[in-house]
Amino acid sequence: MAIRVDPRRLSLLKELAAAEGLRPGQLVQRWVEERLDAERSGRPMAGASPAGPRVAELESTLAAISARIDEVTRRLQAVEASGGGEAGSRAASESAENARTREPSTRRRGRPPRASRGQAAAARSARAAASRNGHVGLHDEIIAVIRERGPSTAAELATAIRERGRYQPPRSAKPLDAATVNSRVSNPVYRARFRRAEGRIGLAE
């Protein structure tokens, strides 16, 4: 059985699953089983399982995300109405979605074309130059915060990094959030440096 999830809610599902130390599919399966058990026993869902508060929290978060999407939509409409043109609309859209790189709509399997490899090498060189100029990498800040405060949730790490003020998200005005921290920790390049346990992120032994 396959379940389709709205892309706007998928990142939140991944974050909740990571906080529980589960894969997204496992968390959905647990929610469904808890609901079925509650229906079978005739007990209210909120009383039968501790998932009730989690569902309420999820609905509240989804409502906040929906409000932010509406706000971005209004801004895009304002840019178009003011004659900002296609370039202004595209820039505002990329800022709202926190687009780090522009990717083609479809990806081909196998080795990337030579031009793509050259662009990747240029990006690595740019990151190295930024590091030499004092730019702080997100993974370095995550490691520094964990060393100071011990294992923490992705949300706690994001808050601490924002308070330190050393890391600035590249090419985006969006503040650092838990989803971005989770994405960096799960990145194959960096995940060997971290470990997850009981919904918290710590350093690998």
N, C-alpha and C positions, 0 to 999 in steps of 0.2 A: 504493500500500500504506500503510495507516494503522497506527500503533503506539499502543496505549493504555499510559500510564505511570501507576503509582500516584501520586496527588497528594502522598503523603508523600515520594516520591523525585523529584518533578518539580522542586522548588526546587534540589535538589542537582545535577540534570542541567543546569539553567540556569546554576548557578554554575560548574560544570566547563566548560561551553561558553564562558561569558564569559571564563574564564581562558585559553582557547585562542584567543579572538578569533573564535569561530564561533557560528552559531545552533544551538540544541539539535538540530534535525533533521540538520544537517550533521555534528555530532559523532557522532550515532548511526549515520549512514550510513558515516562513516569507520571506526567500530568494526566494523560488519558487514563492510565490504570487507576489513579486515585479517584478520578471522576466516576469511572465504572464501578469501583468498589463502593463509593458513596451512594450511587443509584441503586446498587444491588441491596445494600443494607437499609435503604430508606432514610438515611441520615442526611442532614443538610451538608452541603459541600464544605462550608466554612468550618463546621464542627468536626467533620470526619477527617480532615487533613490539614496540616500546616501550610498547604499550598494556597489557602484562602488569602492571607495577607500578601503573599507573593503575587497573586493574580491582581489584587487591588493596586499593588505597587506598579505592576506591569501596565495596567490600564492608565494609571496616572502619568507614567513616563511616556506612553504612546500619545496621550493627549498633548503633552508638552512638545513632543516631536512634531505632531500635526500642526500645532500653533506656529512652530518655527518654520515649517515648510510653507505655511500660508504667508508668513512674513516675507520669506525669500521671494515667493511668487509676486507679492505686491511690489517688492523692490524691482524685480525684473520688468514688470509692467510699467513702473515709473520711468525706468531707464529707456525703454522702448518709446514711451510717450514723449520723453524729452528730446528725442532725436539722437540718442546715443549711438544708434546704429547696431549692426550685427556684431561688431567687435566689442562694444560695450556690454551687450547682452551676454556674449560668450564669456567675457572676463568675470562678470558678476556671477554667472552660473558656476564657473570653475571655483570661484572663491567660496560659494555657498556649499558646494559638494566636497570641498577640501581636496581637489584634484591635484595630485602630486605630479603626475605625468599624463600626457595625452596618449591614449592607446587607441588603435584601430578598433572598429566595431566588431570585427571578427578576427580570431587568431588562428593561425595555421599551426598544425602540430609539427614537431620536429625542430631542427635547428633554426634559429632566427636568421633572417636575411642579413647580408654583410653590413648593410647600412645601419640596421638596428644594433648590431654588435658594436659598430663604431660610435653610435650615440651613447650606448651603455658605458663604453670606455671613457667618453668625454664627461659623462655624468659622474663617474668615479673620480676622475681627475678634479672636477669642480668641487666635489665633496672634500677631497683631500686638501685642496687649496683653502676651502672655507675653514677646515679644521686648523690649518696652520695660522689662519688669520684670527683665531680666537673663537670660532663657532663651536658650540658644544653639541655633540651628537645626542639624540634621544636615548639610545641605549646606555651611553655613559652616564647620563643623568639618572636613569632608572637604577643603575648599579650603585651610584653614589647615595641615592636616597635609601636604598635597601641596606647599605652599610651603616647609614646613620640611624635608621629607625627599625631595621629588621624586616622580615617578610610582611608584605602589605597587599591589600587588594589593589586591583587596577585603578579603581576610583581614588583610593588614598594616594597612590603613586602620582596620578595625574594632578591631584590637588597640591601635593608637596612640590612637584616640579614647577607648577605655575607660581607658587609662593616664592620659590628660590629665584625665579626670574632670569635664569641663565640660558634656558633653552627657548628659542623662538621657532614656531612651526614655519618651515620654508614655503614661500609662495602662497600663504593662506592667512586670512585674518581671523580664522576660527580658533578659539582657544583649545588648548590640548584637552582631550577627554579620555575616558577609560577605554573606549573602543580603539583609539590610536595606540595606547599603551599595550593593550592586548595584542594588537596586530604586530607591533614591533617585537614583543616577547616571543610570538609564535613564528616570526620570520626565520626561515631555515638558516640564514646567515648568523643570527644571534641566539637562537633558542638553546644552543648547547651551554650558554652561560647562565641559564635560569632553570628553575624548577618550580612546579606548581604543587601545592599541598593544601588541602582543606580550603580551597578558594583563595589562597594567598600566593603571591609570587615571591620567591626567594632566590638566592644565588646558588648555582650548582656547586657541589662539593669540589 
